[in-house]
Amino acid sequence: MRFLPVCAFLALSAVQAFGAAAADGKAVFDMKCKSCHAADGSGNPAIAKMMKVTMRPLGSADVQAQSDAALTAIIDNGKGKMPKQTVTPAQAKDLIAFIRTLKK
């Protein structure tokens, strides 16, 4: 009988931790990514046109299918015309948590 409340507590703690990470990640996103990727992750059309690129929405299936390690590599190293971003490992993890909330 005591097992169920413990499981519920652990599940709730995980959700709260993920929510906090996503909230912290949104702050990083707003500071580092929003100008090019737009507030909703759909991509800024003016930036895409200027750079002559097609930006995949961050909530799209192909972006969301990438592993956390692959997304971390893109953040740390850049990809195509996207420059690398200077963030701490914790900020990158939080940023990915936020990107996961954009899933369509």
N, CA, C and O of each residue as an XYZ file, in Angstrom:
416
protein
N       0.805     -1.194      0.000
C       0.000      0.000      0.000
C       0.851      1.261      0.000
O       0.454      2.275     -0.576
N       1.999      1.213      0.629
C       2.856      2.404      0.687
C       3.582      2.632     -0.625
O       4.087      3.726     -0.878
N       3.638      1.612     -1.454
C       4.350      1.693     -2.720
C       3.706      2.715     -3.660
O       4.417      3.497     -4.290
N       2.388      2.722     -3.764
C       1.682      3.604     -4.672
C       1.926      5.083     -4.368
O       2.234      5.834     -5.294
N       1.805      5.536     -3.127
C       2.088      6.955     -2.858
C       3.531      7.341     -3.179
O       3.791      8.457     -3.631
N       4.467      6.424     -2.949
C       5.867      6.718     -3.263
C       6.040      6.886     -4.761
O       6.725      7.807     -5.207
N       5.422      5.999     -5.550
C       5.500      6.105     -7.012
C       4.873      7.408     -7.499
O       5.417      8.077     -8.377
N       3.735      7.759     -6.928
C       3.076      9.005     -7.320
C       3.954     10.208     -6.999
O       4.056     11.136     -7.801
N       4.586     10.194     -5.833
C       5.481     11.286     -5.452
C       6.663     11.388     -6.418
O       7.023     12.486     -6.843
N       7.263     10.257     -6.765
C       8.401     10.269     -7.681
C       7.994     10.753     -9.066
O       8.730     11.512     -9.697
N       6.843     10.326     -9.539
C       6.366     10.774    -10.845
C       6.114     12.274    -10.842
O       6.494     12.971    -11.783
N       5.478     12.773     -9.796
C       5.217     14.203     -9.689
C       6.521     14.990     -9.608
O       6.634     16.059    -10.208
N       7.489     14.486     -8.887
C       8.788     15.157     -8.788
C       9.470     15.226    -10.144
O      10.075     16.245    -10.479
N       9.383     14.163    -10.925
C       9.991     14.152    -12.262
C       9.322     15.170    -13.166
O      10.001     15.877    -13.911
N       7.997     15.256    -13.112
C       7.275     16.231    -13.922
C       7.646     17.647    -13.505
O       7.865     18.510    -14.356
N       7.718     17.890    -12.198
C       8.085     19.226    -11.724
C       9.512     19.567    -12.140
O       9.783     20.704    -12.526
N      10.425     18.607    -12.070
C      11.810     18.856    -12.472
C      11.884     19.157    -13.962
O      12.592     20.075    -14.377
N      11.150     18.382    -14.777
C      11.146     18.622    -16.212
C      10.545     19.990    -16.508
O      11.049     20.722    -17.359
N       9.468     20.337    -15.807
C       8.845     21.634    -16.009
C       9.781     22.773    -15.663
O       9.825     23.781    -16.368
N      10.531     22.620    -14.583
C      11.501     23.649    -14.188
C      12.602     23.750    -15.231
O      13.023     24.850    -15.588
N      13.072     22.601    -15.723
C      14.117     22.614    -16.745
C      13.610     23.295    -18.007
O      14.333     24.084    -18.616
N      12.381     23.003    -18.407
C      11.815     23.620    -19.605
C      11.646     25.121    -19.414
O      11.879     25.892    -20.345
N      11.246     25.542    -18.227
C      11.098     26.975    -17.953
C      12.454     27.673    -18.013
O      12.578     28.761    -18.574
N      13.460     27.040    -17.435
C      14.818     27.604    -17.513
C      15.297     27.605    -18.963
O      15.962     28.542    -19.406
N      14.952     26.546    -19.695
C      15.331     26.453    -21.107
C      14.679     27.521    -21.949
O      15.280     28.018    -22.902
N      13.444     27.883    -21.607
C      12.775     28.959    -22.344
C      13.529     30.264    -22.170
O      13.640     31.046    -23.114
N      14.042     30.506    -20.986
C      14.818     31.727    -20.750
C      16.078     31.734    -21.620
O      16.442     32.769    -22.179
N      16.733     30.590    -21.731
C      17.922     30.476    -22.596
C      17.503     30.668    -24.051
O      18.162     31.389    -24.800
N      16.408     30.023    -24.449
C      15.892     30.138    -25.811
C      15.605     31.591    -26.151
O      15.993     32.079    -27.213
N      14.921     32.283    -25.238
C      14.581     33.691    -25.476
C      15.831     34.544    -25.663
O      15.829     35.489    -26.452
N      16.883     34.219    -24.950
C      18.115     35.002    -25.013
C      18.974     34.628    -26.231
O      19.557     35.506    -26.869
N      19.053     33.344    -26.551
C      20.013     32.880    -27.549
C      19.411     32.481    -28.896
O      20.107     32.526    -29.910
N      18.136     32.092    -28.932
C      17.597     31.420    -30.111
C      16.400     32.109    -30.763
O      16.191     31.998    -31.971
N      15.619     32.820    -29.956
C      14.337     33.354    -30.410
C      14.451     34.274    -31.623
O      13.560     34.276    -32.472
N      15.502     35.040    -31.721
C      15.598     35.997    -32.826
C      15.619     35.293    -34.186
O      15.106     35.837    -35.164
N      16.194     34.116    -34.262
C      16.229     33.370    -35.525
C      15.121     32.318    -35.614
O      14.544     32.106    -36.681
N      14.830     31.664    -34.492
C      13.880     30.548    -34.517
C      12.450     30.953    -34.184
O      11.559     30.106    -34.227
N      12.200     32.211    -33.854
C      10.888     32.754    -33.488
C      10.453     32.227    -32.126
O      10.930     31.187    -31.671
N       9.557     32.940    -31.489
C       9.131     32.608    -30.133
C       8.516     31.215    -30.031
O       8.643     30.550    -29.003
N       7.847     30.774    -31.104
C       7.200     29.462    -31.086
C       8.038     28.371    -31.738
O       7.574     27.241    -31.894
N       9.277     28.703    -32.122
C      10.172     27.711    -32.723
C       9.902     27.442    -34.190
O      10.505     26.538    -34.769
N       9.003     28.208    -34.808
C       8.648     27.963    -36.209
C       9.667     28.518    -37.198
O       9.644     28.158    -38.375
N      10.542     29.374    -36.743
C      11.546     29.990    -37.618
C      11.136     31.388    -38.010
O       9.963     31.644    -38.281
N      12.095     32.294    -38.043
C      11.861     33.680    -38.420
C      12.003     33.777    -39.935
O      13.112     33.627    -40.448
N      10.908     34.026    -40.677
C      10.977     34.058    -42.136
C      11.966     35.082    -42.686
O      12.621     34.820    -43.696
N      12.087     36.242    -42.041
C      13.012     37.273    -42.524
C      14.468     36.793    -42.421
O      15.270     37.029    -43.325
N      14.794     36.126    -41.323
C      16.152     35.601    -41.150
C      16.403     34.488    -42.158
O      17.465     34.433    -42.779
N      15.424     33.599    -42.319
C      15.572     32.494    -43.275
C      15.803     33.033    -44.687
O      16.652     32.524    -45.418
N      15.052     34.056    -45.065
C      15.205     34.647    -46.398
C      16.570     35.309    -46.542
O      17.249     35.135    -47.555
N      16.964     36.062    -45.533
C      18.250     36.753    -45.585
C      19.417     35.763    -45.698
O      20.375     35.997    -46.435
N      19.318     34.655    -44.956
C      20.400     33.667    -44.959
C      20.247     32.622    -46.069
O      21.112     31.766    -46.254
N      19.130     32.708    -46.804
C      18.836     31.770    -47.890
C      18.848     30.325    -47.391
O      19.527     29.457    -47.939
N      18.069     30.101    -46.329
C      17.941     28.771    -45.742
C      16.471     28.470    -45.485
O      15.631     29.369    -45.440
N      16.189     27.209    -45.319
C      14.875     26.779    -44.870
C      15.034     26.307    -43.439
O      15.822     25.403    -43.161
N      14.297     26.910    -42.543
C      14.367     26.514    -41.130
C      13.255     25.522    -40.841
O      12.078     25.795    -41.080
N      13.645     24.375    -40.327
C      12.647     23.401    -39.909
C      12.078     23.847    -38.563
O      12.835     24.216    -37.665
N      10.776     23.817    -38.418
C      10.202     24.163    -37.112
C      10.754     23.233    -36.030
O      10.869     22.026    -36.243
N      11.087     23.788    -34.893
C      11.668     22.988    -33.817
C      10.683     21.976    -33.250
O      11.090     21.005    -32.613
N       9.397     22.194    -33.475
C       8.388     21.247    -33.024
C       8.091     20.156    -34.033
O       7.294     19.259    -33.758
N       8.724     20.218    -35.207
C       8.445     19.238    -36.264
C       8.938     17.848    -35.888
O       9.820     17.691    -35.043
N       8.357     16.851    -36.526
C       8.689     15.453    -36.229
C      10.168     15.163    -36.455
O      10.773     14.433    -35.669
N      10.765     15.719    -37.512
C      12.178     15.406    -37.786
C      13.115     16.027    -36.752
O      14.130     15.422    -36.408
N      12.801     17.205    -36.257
C      13.628     17.799    -35.197
C      13.401     17.050    -33.890
O      14.353     16.716    -33.185
N      12.149     16.790    -33.574
C      11.832     16.103    -32.323
C      12.368     14.669    -32.287
O      12.607     14.128    -31.207
N      12.557     14.052    -33.450
C      13.069     12.680    -33.509
C      14.564     12.604    -33.188
O      15.083     11.524    -32.908
N      15.252     13.736    -33.227
C      16.680     13.738    -32.935
C      16.913     13.497    -31.444
O      16.144     13.947    -30.594
N      17.970     12.790    -31.160
C      18.309     12.505    -29.761
C      18.765     13.779    -29.057
O      19.132     14.766    -29.694
N      18.733     13.732    -27.738
C      19.235     14.863    -26.960
C      20.703     15.113    -27.283
O      21.139     16.262    -27.349
N      21.467     14.039    -27.484
C      22.890     14.180    -27.815
C      23.071     14.889    -29.156
O      23.960     15.728    -29.300
N      22.233     14.555    -30.135
C      22.329     15.214    -31.448
C      21.973     16.691    -31.339
O      22.636     17.536    -31.942
N      20.926     17.009    -30.572
C      20.554     18.415    -30.398
C      21.633     19.179    -29.638
O      21.913     20.337    -29.949
N      22.237     18.536    -28.647
C      23.334     19.167    -27.911
C      24.491     19.472    -28.856
O      25.095     20.541    -28.773
N      24.800     18.545    -29.749
C      25.894     18.758    -30.712
C      25.589     19.949    -31.620
O      26.485     20.732    -31.937
N      24.338     20.087    -32.038
C      23.962     21.226    -32.886
C      24.105     22.533    -32.111
O      24.608     23.523    -32.642
N      23.665     22.533    -30.866
C      23.790     23.738    -30.036
C      25.263     24.084    -29.840
O      25.659     25.239    -29.992
N      26.070     23.086    -29.506
C      27.484     23.315    -29.187
C      28.352     23.608    -30.401
O      29.331     24.346    -30.293
N      28.005     23.035    -31.568
C      28.869     23.145    -32.747
C      28.270     23.942    -33.886
O      28.974     24.308    -34.826
N      26.956     24.219    -33.810
C      26.278     24.856    -34.924
C      25.949     23.824    -35.991
O      26.358     22.666    -35.905
N      25.199     24.265    -37.001
C      24.856     23.378    -38.109
C      24.500     24.244    -39.297
O      23.671     25.147    -39.189
N      25.121     23.973    -40.425
C      24.879     24.804    -41.603
C      25.270     26.235    -41.304
O      26.399     26.503    -40.893
N      24.353     27.145    -41.504
C      24.629     28.562    -41.240
C      24.336     28.969    -39.804
O      24.576     30.112    -39.415
N      23.810     28.020    -39.007
C      23.556     28.329    -37.600
C      24.872     28.273    -36.842
O      25.537     27.238    -36.845
N      25.261     29.365    -36.193
C      26.512     29.352    -35.433
C      26.359     28.565    -34.130
O      25.254     28.368    -33.625
N      27.486     28.128    -33.611
C      27.456     27.459    -32.305
C      26.997     28.458    -31.259
O      27.173     29.668    -31.409
N      26.413     27.934    -30.209
C      25.923     28.780    -29.125
C      26.757     28.509    -27.877
O      27.062     27.360    -27.556
N      27.108     29.548    -27.204
C      27.893     29.413    -25.978
C      26.936     29.300    -24.804
O      26.394     30.294    -24.322
N      26.740     28.065    -24.356
C      25.886     27.780    -23.202
C      26.586     26.727    -22.349
O      27.434     25.978    -22.834
N      26.226     26.685    -21.106
C      26.772     25.653    -20.225
C      26.068     24.328    -20.533
O      25.003     24.329    -21.152
N      26.644     23.204    -20.113
C      25.950     21.924    -20.304
C      24.558     21.915    -19.659
O      23.623     21.348    -20.224
N      24.413     22.529    -18.500
C      23.104     22.588    -17.845
C      22.122     23.421    -18.670
O      20.951     23.059    -18.791
N      22.591     24.531    -19.237
C      21.720     25.359    -20.072
C      21.306     24.608    -21.335
O      20.160     24.716    -21.772
N      22.225     23.853    -21.920
C      21.897     23.068    -23.110
C      20.824     22.033    -22.777
O      19.887     21.837    -23.552
N      20.957     21.379    -21.641
C      19.973     20.388    -21.212
C      18.603     21.048    -21.010
O      17.584     20.507    -21.439
N      18.580     22.204    -20.365
C      17.331     22.935    -20.159
C      16.743     23.400    -21.488
O      15.530     23.345    -21.686
N      17.590     23.850    -22.386
C      17.150     24.306    -23.695
C      16.482     23.157    -24.450
O      15.440     23.347    -25.077
N      17.068     21.990    -24.391
C      16.473     20.825    -25.046
C      15.145     20.466    -24.404
O      14.203     20.090    -25.102
N      15.055     20.576    -23.087
C      13.786     20.323    -22.403
C      12.714     21.278    -22.928
O      11.568     20.873    -23.121
N      13.077     22.543    -23.160
C      12.126     23.492    -23.714
C      11.773     23.125    -25.148
O      10.599     23.156    -25.516
N      12.760     22.780    -25.961
C      12.497     22.411    -27.349
C      11.524     21.226    -27.407
O      10.671     21.163    -28.292
N      11.655     20.299    -26.470
C      10.741     19.144    -26.432
C       9.295     19.583    -26.174
O       8.362     18.884    -26.571
N       9.099     20.724    -25.517
C       7.727     21.184    -25.256
C       7.073     21.740    -26.530
O       5.861     21.950    -26.552
N       7.847     21.977    -27.576
C       7.335     22.541    -28.819
C       6.783     21.471    -29.756
O       6.292     21.791    -30.838
N       6.859     20.223    -29.359
C       6.428     19.094    -30.192
C       5.004     19.306    -30.687
O       4.106     19.639    -29.914
N       4.819     19.113    -31.956
C       3.482     19.277    -32.584
C       2.697     17.988    -32.486
O       1.559     17.922    -32.951
